[in-house]
Amino acid sequence: MSVATLRIKPGGLRVPHWHFNANEHGYVLQGTAWIGVVTNENVTTFKASEGQVVFFPRNAVHWIKNFGAEDLVILLFFGSHEEVKTLDVDDAFFGMPEDIVAQALQVWSWKVNLVLVRSF
C-alpha cells in the first residue's frame, strides 16, 4: 500500500486520470471537493467534505476539484505494493495522434464527442 497527501488550492483541479494497477481510497482531511468517476458502467459525480471517504476503482477515470474557499487536503491510499502507474487524460490524449485517441475511446460503452483544440 502507498500513502500520499493531496493539497488543492481553492478552484484548483486534479486533472482527470486513472491508475492501471491500484484502487485509490481517500479521506478528506480539510475542505470540500467535487469528485467525478467514469467507469464502463456509468459516470458519477458527488460532493465530499471533511471527514468523508472516497473510492476510485482501478482503471476508472476520476478527478477531484476544490470548490471550497479553503485548501482541500485529502489523504490518499493506493492498494498496490508496486509503484502506482498513473496516466493523466491530457498526457494520454494530447500527446497522441487523433486516430489513436478515437480508437482508445471506443473501449468505453458510452459515446463521446471529442474535439481537440490546439494552439500553435
DOGUMI-556810 format. One record per atom (N, C-alpha, C, O, CB): residue number from 1; chain; atom name; x, y, z. Coordinates in steps of 0.2 Angstrom, whole numbers. Each point is the difference from the previous one (the first is absolute). Glycine has a CB too. Layout:
! residues N
  pos  unit  site     xx     yy     zz
  NUM     A    CA      X      Y      Z
...
! end
This chain:
! residues 120
  pos  unit  site     xx     yy     zz
    1     A     N      4     -6      0
    1     A    CA     -4      6      0
    1     A     C      4      6      0
    1     A     O      6      0      3
    1     A    CB    -15     -6      3
    2     A     N      7     11    -10
    2     A    CA      4      7      0
    2     A     C     -5      5      3
    2     A     O     -6     -1      0
    2     A    CB     13     -2    -10
    3     A     N     -4      8     13
    3     A    CA     -4      6      3
    3     A     C      3      6     -3
    3     A     O      6      1      0
    3     A    CB     -8     -8     11
    4     A     N     -2     12    -12
    4     A    CA      2      7     -2
    4     A     C     -5      5      2
    4     A     O     -6     -2      2
    4     A    CB     11     -3    -12
    5     A     N     -3     11     11
    5     A    CA     -4      6      1
    5     A     C     -1      4     -6
    5     A     O      5      2     -3
    5     A    CB     -1     -2     15
    6     A     N    -11      2    -13
    6     A    CA     -1      4     -6
    6     A     C     -3      7      3
    6     A     O     -5      0      4
    6     A    CB      3    -10    -12
    7     A     N      5     15      6
    7     A    CA     -2      7      2
    7     A     C     -2      4     -7
    7     A     O      4      0     -4
    7     A    CB      3      0     15
    8     A     N    -13      2    -11
    8     A    CA     -3      4     -6
    8     A     C     -2      7      3
    8     A     O     -4      0      4
    8     A    CB      1    -11    -11
    9     A     N      5     16      4
    9     A    CA     -2      7      1
    9     A     C     -7      1     -2
    9     A     O     -2     -4     -4
    9     A    CB     14      8      3
   10     A     N    -15      1      4
   10     A    CA     -7      1     -2
   10     A     C     -1      1     -8
   10     A     O      4      4     -3
   10     A    CB     -6      2     15
   11     A     N     -3     -9    -15
   11     A    CA     -1      0     -7
   11     A     C      5     -4     -4
   11     A     O     -1     -1     -6
   11     A    CB     -3     12      8
   12     A     N      8    -15      1
   12     A    CA      5     -4     -3
   12     A     C     -3     -7     -2
   12     A     O     -5     -2      3
   12     A    CB     14      8      3
   13     A     N     -5     -9    -10
   13     A    CA     -3     -7     -3
   13     A     C      6     -5      0
   13     A     O      5      2     -3
   13     A    CB    -14      4     -3
   14     A     N      8    -12      8
   14     A    CA      4     -5     -1
   14     A     C     -3     -3     -7
   14     A     O     -5     -3      0
   14     A    CB      9      0     13
   15     A     N      0      4    -18
   15     A    CA     -3     -2     -7
   15     A     C     -2     -7      0
   15     A     O      2     -4      4
   15     A    CB      6     12     -9
   16     A     N    -13    -10      0
   16     A    CA     -2     -6      0
   16     A     C      6     -5     -2
   16     A     O      4      2     -4
   16     A    CB    -15      2      0
   17     A     N     11    -10      8
   17     A    CA      5     -5     -1
   17     A     C     -2     -6      2
   17     A     O     -6     -1      3
   17     A    CB     14     10     -1
   18     A     N     -4    -14     -3
   18     A    CA     -2     -7      3
   18     A     C      7     -4      2
   18     A     O      5      2     -2
   18     A    CB    -16     -2     -6
   19     A     N     10     -5     12
   19     A    CA      5     -4      2
   19     A     C     -1     -7     -3
   19     A     O     -5     -3      1
   19     A    CB      7     10     10
   20     A     N      3    -10    -14
   20     A    CA      0     -6     -3
   20     A     C      0     -6      4
   20     A     O     -2     -5     -1
   20     A    CB      8     10     -8
   21     A     N     -2     -4     15
   21     A    CA      1     -6      4
   21     A     C     -2      1      8
   21     A     O      3     -3      4
   21     A    CB      6      1    -12
   22     A     N    -13      7      9
   22     A    CA     -2      1      7
   22     A     C     -7      3      1
   22     A     O     -2      5     -4
   22     A    CB     14     -4      7
   23     A     N    -16     -3      2
   23     A    CA     -6      4      2
   23     A     C      3      5      4
   23     A     O      5      0      3
   23     A    CB    -13    -10     -3
   24     A     N      4     16      1
   24     A    CA      2      6      4
   24     A     C     -6      1      5
   24     A     O     -6      0     -2
   24     A    CB     13      5     -8
   25     A     N     -5     -4     16
   25     A    CA     -4      2      5
   25     A     C      2      7      3
   25     A     O      6      1      0
   25     A    CB     -9    -13      3
   26     A     N     -2     16     -1
   26     A    CA      2      6      2
   26     A     C     -4      2      6
   26     A     O     -6     -2      1
   26     A    CB     10      6    -12
   27     A     N     -1      0     16
   27     A    CA     -3      3      6
   27     A     C      1      7     -1
   27     A     O      5      3      0
   27     A    CB     -3    -13      7
   28     A     N     -8     14     -7
   28     A    CA      0      7      0
   28     A     C      2      3      7
   28     A     O     -4      0      5
   28     A    CB     -4      0    -15
   29     A     N     14      3     10
   29     A    CA      2      3      7
   29     A     C     -2      7      1
   29     A     O     -2      2      5
   29     A    CB     12     -9     -6
   30     A     N    -11     11     -5
   30     A    CA     -2      7      0
   30     A     C     -3      2     -6
   30     A     O      2     -2     -6
   30     A    CB      7      4     14
   31     A     N    -14      2     -8
   31     A    CA     -3      3     -6
   31     A     C     -6     -4     -3
   31     A     O     -2     -5      3
   31     A    CB     13      9     -5
   32     A     N    -13     -2     -4
   32     A    CA     -5     -3     -4
   32     A     C      2     -1     -7
   32     A     O      3      4     -3
   32     A    CB    -12      2     11
   33     A     N      7    -12    -10
   33     A    CA      2     -2     -7
   33     A     C     -6     -2     -4
   33     A     O     -5     -3      3
   33     A    CB     16     -1      2
   34     A     N    -10      5    -11
   34     A    CA     -5     -3     -5
   34     A     C      4     -6     -4
   34     A     O      5      2     -2
   34     A    CB    -11     10      0
   35     A     N      3    -18      3
   35     A    CA      4     -6     -3
   35     A     C     -4     -2     -6
   35     A     O     -6      0      0
   35     A    CB     10     -3     12
   36     A     N      0      0    -17
   36     A    CA     -3     -3     -5
   36     A     C      3     -7     -2
   36     A     O      6      0      1
   36     A    CB     -9     12     -6
   37     A     N     -1    -17      4
   37     A    CA      3     -6     -2
   37     A     C     -4     -3     -6
   37     A     O     -6      0      0
   37     A    CB      9     -2     12
   38     A     N      1      0    -17
   38     A    CA     -2     -3     -6
   38     A     C      2     -7      0
   38     A     O      6     -2      0
   38     A    CB     -6     13     -6
   39     A     N     -5    -16      5
   39     A    CA      1     -7     -1
   39     A     C     -3     -2     -6
   39     A     O     -3      4     -3
   39     A    CB      4     -6     15
   40     A     N      0     -5    -14
   40     A    CA     -4     -2     -6
   40     A     C     -7      0      1
   40     A     O     -4      0     -5
   40     A    CB     14     -7      2
   41     A     N    -12      7      9
   41     A    CA     -8     -1      2
   41     A     C     -3      7      0
   41     A     O     -6      1     -2
   41     A    CB      8    -12      8
   42     A     N      1     16     -3
   42     A    CA     -3      6      1
   42     A     C      5      6      2
   42     A     O      6     -1      0
   42     A    CB    -16     -5      4
   43     A     N      7     12     -4
   43     A    CA      4      6      2
   43     A     C     -4      2      7
   43     A     O     -6      1      0
   43     A    CB     10      2    -13
   44     A     N      0     -2     18
   44     A    CA     -2      3      6
   44     A     C      3      6      2
   44     A     O      7      0      0
   44     A    CB    -10    -12      4
   45     A     N      0     17     -1
   45     A    CA      3      6      3
   45     A     C     -3      1      7
   45     A     O     -6     -2      1
   45     A    CB      8      7    -12
   46     A     N      2     -3     16
   46     A    CA     -3      1      6
   46     A     C      4      5      4
   46     A     O      6      1     -2
   46     A    CB    -11    -13      2
   47     A     N      3     14      6
   47     A    CA      3      5      4
   47     A     C      3     -4      6
   47     A     O     -3     -4      2
   47     A    CB     -4     14     -5
   48     A     N     13     -9      5
   48     A    CA      3     -3      6
   48     A     C      3      6      4
   48     A     O      4      4     -2
   48     A    CB     -1    -15     -5
   49     A     N     -4     10     14
   49     A    CA      2      5      4
   49     A     C      4     -3      6
   49     A     O      1     -6      0
   49     A    CB    -11     13     -3
   50     A     N     13     -2      7
   50     A    CA      4     -2      5
   50     A     C     -3     -6      4
   50     A     O     -6      0      2
   50     A    CB     10     11     -1
   51     A     N      0    -17      0
   51     A    CA     -2     -5      4
   51     A     C     -3     -6     -4
   51     A     O     -1     -5      2
   51     A    CB     -1     13      7
   52     A     N      1     -7    -16
   52     A    CA     -3     -5     -4
   52     A     C      6     -4     -4
   52     A     O      5      3     -1
   52     A    CB    -16      4      0
   53     A     N      9    -13     -1
   53     A    CA      4     -4     -4
   53     A     C     -2     -1     -7
   53     A     O     -6      0     -1
   53     A    CB      9     -6     12
   54     A     N      2      6    -16
   54     A    CA     -2     -1     -7
   54     A     C      4     -6     -2
   54     A     O      5     -2      3
   54     A    CB     -7     14     -5
   55     A     N      0    -15     -4
   55     A    CA      3     -6     -3
   55     A     C      0      1     -7
   55     A     O     -5      2     -3
   55     A    CB      1     -9     13
   56     A     N      9      5    -13
   56     A    CA      1      0     -8
   56     A     C      2     -7     -2
   56     A     O      6     -2      2
   56     A    CB     -3     14     -2
   57     A     N     -7    -16     -3
   57     A    CA      3     -7     -3
   57     A     C      6      1     -4
   57     A     O      0      5     -4
   57     A    CB    -12     -9      5
   58     A     N     16     -1     -1
   58     A    CA      5     -1     -5
   58     A     C     -3      1     -7
   58     A     O     -5     -3     -2
   58     A    CB     12     -5      9
   59     A     N     -3     12    -11
   59     A    CA     -2      1     -7
   59     A     C     -6      5     -1
   59     A     O     -2      1     -6
   59     A    CB      7    -12      3
   60     A     N     -8     14      8
   60     A    CA     -5      5     -1
   60     A     C      3      7     -1
   60     A     O      4      2      5
   60     A    CB    -12    -10      2
   61     A     N      6     11    -12
   61     A    CA      2      7      0
   61     A     C     -4      4      5
   61     A     O     -6     -1      1
   61     A    CB      8      0    -14
   62     A     N      2      5     17
   62     A    CA     -3      4      5
   62     A     C      4      7      1
   62     A     O      6      1     -2
   62     A    CB     -9    -12      8
   63     A     N      0     15     -3
   63     A    CA      2      7      1
   63     A     C     -2      3      7
   63     A     O     -5     -3      3
   63     A    CB      5      5    -15
   64     A     N      4      3     15
   64     A    CA     -2      3      6
   64     A     C      1      7     -1
   64     A     O      5      3     -2
   64     A    CB     -1    -13      9
   65     A     N    -10     14     -6
   65     A    CA      0      7      0
   65     A     C     -1      3      6
   65     A     O     -5     -2      4
   65     A    CB      1      2    -16
   66     A     N      8      5     14
   66     A    CA     -2      4      6
   66     A     C     -5      6     -1
   66     A     O      2      4     -4
   66     A    CB     10     -7      9
   67     A     N    -18      2     -2
   67     A    CA     -4      6     -2
   67     A     C     -2      3      7
   67     A     O     -5      4      1
   67     A    CB      0     -9    -11
   68     A     N      9      5     15
   68     A    CA      0      3      6
   68     A     C      4      6      0
   68     A     O      3      2     -4
   68     A    CB     -6    -12     10
   69     A     N      3     14      0
   69     A    CA      3      6      1
   69     A     C      7     -1      3
   69     A     O      4      5      0
   69     A    CB    -15      1      1
   70     A     N     12    -12      2
   70     A    CA      7     -1      3
   70     A     C      3     -6     -4
   70     A     O     -3     -3     -5
   70     A    CB     -1      7     16
   71     A     N     11     -5    -10
   71     A    CA      3     -6     -3
   71     A     C     -3     -6      1
   71     A     O     -3     -1      6
   71     A    CB     13      7     -4
   72     A     N    -11    -11     -7
   72     A    CA     -2     -6      1
   72     A     C      6     -5      1
   72     A     O      5      0     -3
   72     A    CB    -15      2     -4
   73     A     N      9     -6     13
   73     A    CA      6     -5      2
   73     A     C     -3     -7      0
   73     A     O     -5     -1      4
   73     A    CB     11     11      2
   74     A     N     -4    -14    -10
   74     A    CA     -2     -7      0
   74     A     C      6     -5      2
   74     A     O      5      1     -4
   74     A    CB    -15      2     -4
   75     A     N      9     -7     12
   75     A    CA      5     -6      1
   75     A     C     -2     -6     -4
   75     A     O     -6     -2      0
   75     A    CB      8      6     12
   76     A     N      2     -6    -17
   76     A    CA     -1     -5     -5
   76     A     C      4     -6      2
   76     A     O      5      0      2
   76     A    CB     -7      9    -11
   77     A     N     -2    -15      8
   77     A    CA      3     -6      1
   77     A     C     -1     -4     -7
   77     A     O     -5     -1     -3
   77     A    CB      3      1     16
   78     A     N      8     -3    -15
   78     A    CA     -1     -4     -7
   78     A     C      2     -7      2
   78     A     O      5     -2      3
   78     A    CB     -1     12    -10
   79     A     N     -9    -15      5
   79     A    CA      0     -7      1
   79     A     C      5     -4     -4
   79     A     O     -2     -4     -4
   79     A    CB     -9      5      8
   80     A     N     17      1     -4
   80     A    CA      5     -4     -4
   80     A     C      7      0      4
   80     A     O      2      5      3
   80     A    CB     -8     -2    -14
   81     A     N      9     -9     11
   81     A    CA      7      0      3
   81     A     C      5      3     -5
   81     A     O      6      0      1
   81     A    CB     -9    -10      7
   82     A     N      1     10    -15
   82     A    CA      5      3     -5
   82     A     C     -1      7     -1
   82     A     O     -4      3      3
   82     A    CB      3    -14     -9
   83     A     N      6     14      2
   83     A    CA     -1      7     -1
   83     A     C     -7      1     -4
   83     A     O     -1     -3     -5
   83     A    CB     14      5      4
   84     A     N    -17      3      3
   84     A    CA     -6      2     -3
   84     A     C      1      3     -7
   84     A     O      3      5      0
   84     A    CB     -8     -4     12
   85     A     N      2     -4    -17
   85     A    CA      0      2     -7
   85     A     C     -6      4     -1
   85     A     O     -5     -2      0
   85     A    CB     12     -8     -4
   86     A     N     -5     17      3
   86     A    CA     -6      5     -1
   86     A     C      1      3     -7
   86     A     O      6      1     -3
   86     A    CB     -7      1     15
   87     A     N     -5     -1    -16
   87     A    CA      1      4     -6
   87     A     C     -6      5      0
   87     A     O     -6     -1      1
   87     A    CB     10     -9     -7
   88     A     N     -1     17      5
   88     A    CA     -5      5      0
   88     A     C     -3      0     -7
   88     A     O      3     -1     -5
   88     A    CB      4      8     13
   89     A     N    -14     -5     -8
   89     A    CA     -3      1     -7
   89     A     C      3      4     -5
   89     A     O      1     -1     -6
   89     A    CB    -11     -1     12
   90     A     N     13      8     -3
   90     A    CA      3      5     -5
   90     A     C      6     -3     -3
   90     A     O      2      1     -6
   90     A    CB     -7      8     12
   91     A     N      9    -13     -2
   91     A    CA      6     -3     -2
   91     A     C     -2     -5     -5
   91     A     O      4     -1     -5
   91     A    CB      2      3     15
   92     A     N    -11     -6     -9
   92     A    CA     -2     -6     -4
   92     A     C     -2      2     -7
   92     A     O      2     -3     -5
   92     A    CB     -5     -3     15
   93     A     N     -1     12    -10
   93     A    CA     -4      1     -6
   93     A     C      4      6     -4
   93     A     O      0     -1     -6
   93     A    CB    -11     -2     11
   94     A     N     13      8     -2
   94     A    CA      3      5     -4
   94     A     C      7     -1     -3
   94     A     O      3      3     -4
   94     A    CB     -9      4     11
   95     A     N      9    -13     -4
   95     A    CA      7     -2     -3
   95     A     C     -1     -5     -5
   95     A     O      5     -2     -3
   95     A    CB      0      5     14
   96     A     N    -11     -5    -13
   96     A    CA     -1     -6     -5
   96     A     C     -3      3     -6
   96     A     O     -4      5      0
   96     A    CB      2    -13      9
   97     A     N      3      5    -15
   97     A    CA     -4      1     -6
   97     A     C     -7     -1      1
   97     A     O     -3     -4      4
   97     A    CB     13      1    -11
   98     A     N    -15      7      4
   98     A    CA     -7      0      1
   98     A     C     -3     -7     -1
   98     A     O     -5     -1      3
   98     A    CB      5     14     -6
   99     A     N      3    -16     -2
   99     A    CA     -4     -7     -2
   99     A     C      2     -5      6
   99     A     O     -5     -4      1
   99     A    CB      6      7    -14
  100     A     N      4     -2     16
  100     A    CA      1     -5      5
  100     A     C     -4      2      6
  100     A     O     -3     -5      4
  100     A    CB     15      3     -7
  101     A     N    -13      8      5
  101     A    CA     -4      2      5
  101     A     C     -8     -2     -1
  101     A     O     -3     -3      4
  101     A    CB     11     13     -2
  102     A     N    -10     -9     -8
  102     A    CA     -7     -3     -2
  102     A     C      0     -7      1
  102     A     O     -5     -2      3
  102     A    CB      4     11    -11
  103     A     N      6    -13      6
  103     A    CA      0     -7      2
  103     A     C     -1     -2      7
  103     A     O     -3     -4      2
  103     A    CB      9      2    -13
  104     A     N     -2      6     15
  104     A    CA      0     -1      7
  104     A     C     -6      1      3
  104     A     O     -2     -3      5
  104     A    CB     14      6     -5
  105     A     N    -16      2     -2
  105     A    CA     -6      2      3
  105     A     C     -6     -5     -2
  105     A     O     -5      0      3
  105     A    CB      9     12     -4
  106     A     N     -3    -16     -4
  106     A    CA     -5     -5     -2
  106     A     C      0     -6      5
  106     A     O     -5     -3      0
  106     A    CB      7      6    -12
  107     A     N      2     -4     17
  107     A    CA      0     -5      5
  107     A     C     -6      2      5
  107     A     O     -2     -5      3
  107     A    CB     14      2     -5
  108     A     N    -14      9      3
  108     A    CA     -5      2      4
  108     A     C     -7     -1     -3
  108     A     O      0      1     -6
  108     A    CB      8      7     12
  109     A     N    -13    -11     -3
  109     A    CA     -6     -2     -2
  109     A     C     -4      6     -2
  109     A     O     -5      0     -4
  109     A    CB      5    -10     10
  110     A     N      1     16     -3
  110     A    CA     -4      6     -2
  110     A     C      4      4     -5
  110     A     O      6      0     -1
  110     A    CB    -11      0     13
  111     A     N      1      4    -15
  111     A    CA      3      4     -6
  111     A     C      3      7      2
  111     A     O     -3      3      5
  111     A    CB     -6     -8    -12
  112     A     N     14      7      4
  112     A    CA      4      6      2
  112     A     C      1      4     -6
  112     A     O      2     -3     -5
  112     A    CB      3     -3     15
  113     A     N     -7     12    -10
  113     A    CA      2      5     -6
  113     A     C      7      3      3
  113     A     O     -1      4      5
  113     A    CB    -12     -2    -10
  114     A     N     18     -3      1
  114     A    CA      6      3      2
  114     A     C      3      5     -5
  114     A     O      0     -1     -6
  114     A    CB      3     -9     12
  115     A     N     -2     16     -4
  115     A    CA      3      5     -4
  115     A     C      7      2      3
  115     A     O      0      2      6
  115     A    CB    -12      3    -10
  116     A     N     17     -5      0
  116     A    CA      6      2      3
  116     A     C      2      7     -3
  116     A     O      0      1     -6
  116     A    CB      4    -13      6
  117     A     N     -3     16      5
  117     A    CA      2      7     -2
  117     A     C      7      1      2
  117     A     O      2     -1      6
  117     A    CB    -14      5     -4
  118     A     N     16     -2     -6
  118     A    CA      7      1      1
  118     A     C      2      7     -2
  118     A     O     -2      3     -5
  118     A    CB      4    -15      3
  119     A     N      2     16      6
  119     A    CA      2      6     -2
  119     A     C      8     -1     -2
  119     A     O      3     -4      2
  119     A    CB    -11     10      6
  120     A     N     10     -2    -13
  120     A    CA      6      0     -3
  120     A     C      4      6      1
  120     A     O      6      1     -2
  120     A    CB    -10     -9     -6
! end
